Structure formats: structure tokens, C-alpha cells
Amino acid sequence: MTLDLLRFLLIKSAGVGIGVFVGVLLGLGYRRRSSGKTDGLLAGSVVLTALAVGAAAWVTMMVITWFGMR
């Protein structure tokens, strides 16, 4: 994999990662405020959990895009 291809995949799939991050951040933030539940959060942090899920979605979309190009 060349650096140009990696850059292309990063840019092409960034919207998915950002969208999932924002969605999880809003959803879990609302859940934590309304009910006070911290079950299922990484280290009890909404931001850390949203960052991990967003990063996983970003990498997953990069792999899907890469397989689609082959």
C-alpha cells in the first residue's frame, strides 16, 4: 500500500468516522445525563467511548473501501 493510497482512504472514509463519533457522543451523553448510567463506557468516559467507536468505524470503512477498489 502506497502513501498516496493510504491518504486517499483516510480522506474518503473520514466522514464516516466523524459522523459515528458525533452520533455516539450525543447519544451516550444524553443517556448519561438523563439516567446517570455509565454501564458500557470505556473508563466511565463518554468522550473516550465515542472516540474509540468513531476510530473503529473509520478503520472499518477504510478496509471496506480498499476491498472495493481491488
N, C-alpha and C positions, 0 to 999 in steps of 0.2 A: 504494500500500500504506500503510495507516494504522499508527500506532504500536501500537494495540491488536492488530492482526493480526500484526505482527511479534513482539510479546511472546507471543502465543498460539503462534506457530510455534516460537519459541525454546524455550518450556517443553515443548511437545508432543514435540519431537524431541530434547530434551536426553538422554534415556535411551539413545538410540542412540549418540550421540557419546561419552558416558561409558563405555558398555559396550565400544565398539570401542577406546577409549583404554586401558582396563584390560586387555582381551584382548591387544592388541598389546604393551603394556608387559610383561605376564607372558611372552608367547611369545618376544619378542625378547630379553628379559632372561635367560630360561632358555637360549636359543640362544647368547647371548654368553658366559654363564658356562660352559656345558658345552664349547663348541668354540672359543671365543675369536674367532669370526668377526664382523667388523664390516662385511662387504660389504652394501651396500644401505641403510646407515643414513645419515641426514642428519647431516653433520659428525661422524660416528662416535658419535652420541649416541642411546641407546635412548629416552630421555625425549622428546627433540626429535622423533624419528621418530614415536613414539606420539602426541604432541600434534598433529602435522601430519595424521596419518591420522584421528585422532578428530575433528578440526575439519572435515576434508573429508567424513567420514561425516555429521556434524551438519548441514552445509550441504546436502548431497545429500538428506538426509531432510526438511529444511525445504522444499526445492524440490518434492520428491515430494508432500509433504502439501499444499502450496499448489496444485499442479496438480490434486490430488484434490478440493479444495474448489471448484474452478471449475466 
